[in-house]
């Protein structure tokens, strides 16, 4: 996959600047344009609503909102300048922030979002935005931990696959990073229905050939976790491998009335110490 446009979500959380710095470095390294999208859970003040709010309260609210947006834009442009980026764009879409994240995300090659931080006041909003973008934007998403990320993003990459459509999409969307890695390990878990009858030897052989077609010599191993939390097992395996990036499918439960992320995906997003590239 050729990446020419990155979109990074920016808000007022403490971890936003670290997320922007990761996106700026990546955009520089792959010669991509970087879009900063300022999306916060602020209710839109319509003319009818404004008429009900005292003038001094409305003015104070507008000033606070404007100052926060200006500070975020200043930080975004400063991070882009430090990375040596010239091709940048700032956006502050009006309307529902979650819906706008999906709409704007559909017109980029990669979205860079933040891991929800339970200690932040808008953690619920961050989770809703990430959930909606992953399941609705149709684009790969690089999730950056709220604690930040190593400068050597993707030097060692752990790929998790169960043969599913989502996992295949994630691998295909990650070639631009996988081809830059110094080491790649692929862990093969319980296969989906289409692959269940095939042996690990057959599946691993096909995976190795696919990776070699892209100039990559991966190490492939069987997913050994049979019981317990598979997300925790995956994070532990990534730590053992000293990975600086995980590539995996982002799984959901589409039959539910409200789309929800699956258990393994939730665990990884909650406890991830390194960035994760996901696709759905």
N, C-alpha and C positions, 0 to 999 in steps of 0.2 A: 504494500500500500504506500502510495506517495502522499506525504503530509505537507500541505501548502498553507493551511489555515488552522490555527489553534484558537479556541475560545476559552478563556479562563473566567470563572465566576469570582466576583469580588463583592465582599460585603464589609460590615464594620467589625467583624470578629477579629480577635487577636491573631489567629492563624492565617488570615487572608494574605498578609505580605509574604509569608513563606511559600504559599501556594503560587503567588504571582512570580516569585523569583524562580521557582522550579519551571513554570511555564515559559518564562522569558529565556532561561538558559536552553531549554529544549527547542524553542522556536529559533534561537540563534544557531544551534547545532544542526538543525535540519533545513535552515534557510526558509522558514515559514513566516507568514504574517500573523501577528498576535492581536487578538481582539479581547479587550477587557470589558466584561459585561457586569455592570453594577446592578445587583438584584438583591433587594432587602425586603423583609416582610412588613412593609409600611402600607397601611390602608390608603387607597387613593382617595383624595379629598375632592369630591364632585362639587359643582356649583351649588346644588341643593343642600349638600352637607355643610359646605362652607358658610351658607347663610344662617345655619343654626349655631355656629361656633362664635363666641365673642371675638371681636377683632384683635385684641391684644394676644389672646391665646393662639389664634390662627397665625398671626405674624410670628410669634415665638416658635411655633411648630415649623413653619416654613423656613425660618432662619436656621434652626437646628438641622433640618433635613438637608438644606443647601450646603451648610458647612461640612456635614458628614460626607456628602457626595464629593465636594471639592477636595477634601482630605484624601479620600480614596483614589480620586483621579491623580492627584499629585504623587501619591505613593506608587501607583501603577506606572506612571511615566518615568519616575525616578528608577524603578526596578528595570524597566525596559532600557533606559539609558545606560545603566550599569552593565547590562548584558550586551550592549553595543547594537541594539535593535533600532532599525529605522522604520520598518514597515509595521506600524501599530495603529490601532483604532480604539477609541473609547466609546462605549455605548451605555446609556442609562435608560432602558426601555420603560415606558409607562405601562400601567395595567397590572394584572395579576403576575407576580414575580415567577411563580412556578410555571405557569403557562408560557410566559415569555422565555424562560430558560429552554423549554422544549422547542419552541418555534425558532429561536436563534440558533440553538444547537444543531438543528437539522441542516443548516447551511454552513457547516464547518467540517474539517476532516477529523478533528479530535477535540473533545471537551475535557477541560481540566477543572475538576471540582474538589471540594475539600471533604475530608472525613468529619462527620458530625461530632462535635465535642459536647459531651453531656454537661460540662461545667459552664457552657456558654448559654446565655438567656434565650438564644434563638436556635437551640439544638433541634427542636421539632421541625422548624422550617427547613433547616439544612437537610434533615433526613427526607422530608417530603420532596425537596428539590432534587436530591440525588436519586430517589426512587423514581420520580417522574421522568427525569432525563434518561436514566438507564433503560427503563422499559418503554419510553415513548419517543425518544429523539431519533433512534435508529443509527446512532453514531457511537464509536468506541469512546469510553470515558476513562481518563487517568485520574484516579482518586489519590490525593496527596494527604498524608497523615497531618493532623493538626499540630503535631510536634515538629513538622518540617520534614525534609528529606536530604539524603546525602547528595553531594555535588555530583557524584558518579552514578547518576540515575541509569539503571539498566546495565551496569557492567557485568553483573552476574544475574541471570534471569531464571526463575523457576516457573515452568508452565504446568498448569493442572488441566487435565482433560479426562472426560469420561466418554468421549466419542460423540457427544451431543452436538446439536446445531450451534448452541451458544458458545461452546468451547472452540469449535472450528472457526466461528466468526472471530473470536478473540485472537486466535493464533494468526489468522489472515490479516487482521487489523494491526498486528504487532510486528510485522516483518521489519518495518523501518527501525525498530528498536532491537529486535532479535539479531539482525545482521550486524549491529554495532557491538554486541555483547562479546565479552571474552570467554564466557562459559554459559552454557544453556543446559538445564536439566528438565526433562519432561516426566511428570509422574502421571501414570495411567490408572485411573480409578475404575469403579464399577461401570461397565459399559452400558450405553442405552440399548433399547430393544433391538435396534438395527445391527448392533455389534455384539450383542450378548453371546451369540453362538460361536463367535470367533475366538481363537486363542490369543493370549497375550503376545505370543511370538508373532502371529500374523499382524496384529494391530501395531505393535512396536516397529515391525519391519516397514510397514507403510508410512508410519510417522517419520522414521529416520529418512526414508527416501524423499518424503515431502520437504523435510528440512534441508536435506542435501541439495535439492533442486534450487534452494535459495542460498546456497553457499554456507550452510550451518551444519556442524557435526555435533548433534546433541547426545547427551547421556539420557537413556530412557530406563525408567524403573517402574515396577508395579506399585500401585497404591495399596499399601498394606493395612490401612486402618479398617477394621471390620465393624467395630462398635465404638460408641462414644461420640464425641463431637468431632466431625470430620474437618470442620473449619479450624479448630484448635490444632489438629494433627497437621494440617497443611501449613499453618503458620510456624509450627515447630520444625517441620521439614525445611521450610524456607530459611529459618535461623541456622539449622545445621549446615545448609549449603552456602551460608553467608550471602544470600541473595539480596540484591538491592531493588528488585522489582518482581512482582508476581503477575502472571498473565493467566486469566481464567474467564470462564463464562459467567455472566451475571444472571442468576436463575430466579424466576418468579413463579407465582401461582396464578396464571391467567383465568382460571375458572372462578376465582373469588370475585365478589362484586367489586371490591376495591383491590387493584393490583397490589400485591405485597411481595417483598423479596423473600426468597427461600431461606431456610435455616442456615445453611453453610455460608451463603452470601452475607447474611446478617452478622454471623460470627466474625468473619474476616473483616468486614467494614467496622465492626465495633472495636476489635483488638489489633488491627493492622499496625505494625511498627514501620513498615516500608510502603512505598506507593504500590498500587494495584491497578493494572489495566484490565478493564472489563468490557464485555460486549454482550448484547442480548439478542 
